[in-house]
Structure formats: C-alpha cells, structure tokens
Amino acid sequence: MKFYKSLLSALTIVLFLSSCAVVRQGEVGVKRKLGKLSPQTLEPGARVFNPLTTTIIKVPVRTVNVEINSNLPSKEGLNVQSVISILYHIKKANASSIVENIGTNYEDVVIKSVFRSASADVCSRFFAKDMHTVKRAQIEDEIKTRMQNLLADRGFEIEAVLLKNIQLPPGLYMAVENKLEAEQEAQRMEFVLQREKLEAQRRKLEAEGIRDAQKILQEGISPQIIQWQSIEAFKELATSPGSKIIITDGNAPFLIDPSSVDGN
C-alpha cells in the first residue's frame, strides 16, 4: 500500500510539472488545444495547462541572427562566396499565424528561401568588385528592402542584412587591391601637387608684397622730403648744446664732433 502511495505521489508531481510552462522574456507562447491554435499569444510568465489536451509553443520575438553561407552571383557571371547575417524578429501579433501557416521551422522555409531569391536578384545587377567596396552598403540595403517587402505581411520584420567575409576570386581580388592602391597613390599625388601649388602661390604673393613695398618706398622718397628732413636736422643741431662742425652742401648735413678732431 505504501508503494502505491509513493507511486501516486510521483505521478502527481510529474503530471504537475508537465502541466506548467514558463514563457521567458523575448518569447511569446502560442497555445494549441486539441490541435487548434489559439489566436491569442501568451506573454512571458508561468503558464498552467492540461498536458493531455494542450501544448504551449514558444516563439521568440526578440532579434534573431541567422547566418548563411552563400555564393552570390555577380553581373559578370562570377560567384562570390560570402557569409551573410540576417537580423530579424517576429511581430508578436503574428506569432500564432506564423506557427499555423508556416510552422516552427520558418527560418528554413521562409527566411533563407526569401533571402536567396532577393540576393540573387540584387547581386546580379552589381559587379563582383562592388561587393568589396563602398557599394556593399547599397547591396545590403537593397536586399533588406526586397526581403522586407516580401515578408512584412507575413509577420516578419527584417532589421538588417550584413555581408561578411567576402571572398572574391583570386585574380579579381588582386585587381581590386591594385586599383585601390592606384587610387590611393593618385589621391596622395593630388594632395602633394595641391600643396606645392599653394606654396608657389604663397611665394608669389610674398614676392609681390616685397616688390610693392619697395615701390611705395621709392615713390615716397622725393627731393622735397629729403630737403625737409635736412632742415629739421639743422634745427636740431642748432638747439643742441656743445660746439659742432657742420659740413653740408645745403641739402644734407654731416656732423663732426670737435673734441674728436682735437684729440686726433
């Protein structure tokens, strides 16, 4: 009798545990009762249900990152190997319809399939080298837009498409590297030429300034100014103390200190 009580207690505990589900943060629960899905989603928290008739399917609604290894076709017919990250999330209100119409393997059925179609359409309009240059952002944005247009009505929100680890064919990779190096060298030379041009302009302006200053100085020294300065010098000599010997031609004075003459 004791054995049966223990067995009954164990079964009760197992039944209780199997009738509880915890919906975590970043998830919603979809209740399936007797094979029929409830349109209402369950918010995070502990949920009690009858395990004999009901199951709770947990659907993540947080941002999910799915990585795909793919050969992207190019405009010239090459295949470019790349690792692509697709960031997306499921809209809460559409969780039940996604499980009902697509299933829980929606990544393989919808996300990856739509990406392969969208990436083929977009990348085939670009050259392989474009996937390795600044046009990569444009390619990513166009793939994202194409996927969003196809999946928005089905309850998926595409946040970003990121092309990573782009592997160009070896010959093309070297050509792209050489072109980038040539462009960088051309930019460097353009900078050097621009700097030399500015330096030449600076030297030209400096020479013109010196020339203009000398011209102004020459034009400003006239005989009348020299005569006026001589008169001013005579006045200063006349009012200064001590004896002096002045030798002049009437235009410019030359002063001799008599004491120095006597000393010699």
Steps between C-alpha positions, in 0.01 A plus 500: 500500500783734584657426162185602314477824697858585409434417137185713500691792654774470240246494218325803648829693510588400143152595380521835677842580357392398151198728526712812562685706243714811545495754219824696531581859415537546125245226431127462464298185546254355252247259651391197300196323643375182336695592188353848472718809545379788709530839323596660831864491600623445854726760656814403699432324827397163646208329326297202621325278247357152460781291346250243376321745269722807473855593408671839507732588214763762581579745222794745533409863425840649586756581231639182347823472302509229235820449302505358149794387289413587144648547153377837378472539120657809343424700187795349312388145588739430789407337830615688807518300821370684804364456850177696545338596828126565497361682803123466537224459754143371502215737573315387812157531344599265216659223706192276492444539125867428428485174696172408331589588141877444490595294803780532750770444236422838342869587467562226244158528334474878468799707622778316318294434188396863463858613561639278225245635254551864600880479508511339155281776353700781661858372467457408133476875428839574658856408408688266731741777603203710619442252783848582629476879475276779628209366293466210742280714726272571203477127420417420863230766510339384176491135614346606831235710322415216263464251788295744707256552214449124472482417872337798674145377439590158637608632839877533460701818548839502323734726698822467302684290244878496543749361249804361682818319398476588132733270304563617146665275241883528544566679170218748557608560858849600386351728235281671758794541739718646224225741402452615857874551539511697173210718615670564835827591323312733266335669797839536671655655189205733464554611858872559438429698183237706677743571783774604256255720314400674821866545596574654158207737543628596845849575367352701212289708739800551727715622207223728379470644851873573521495654153203721583659610828822598325306682231301694759821584690672620185204707393469652847863634518496822296755792494255716690480245783879469515533883515237523772676232707831692455339818635368311798849360562652852486245618758588219739873569463449871563316442827726223631773596757872496427703610202470324169646512154238467226601419144212520254424565136172663603306179479634251756709585808806307615585543868852490641572508875781757559631315801572197291685723249710661773580166649645377172 
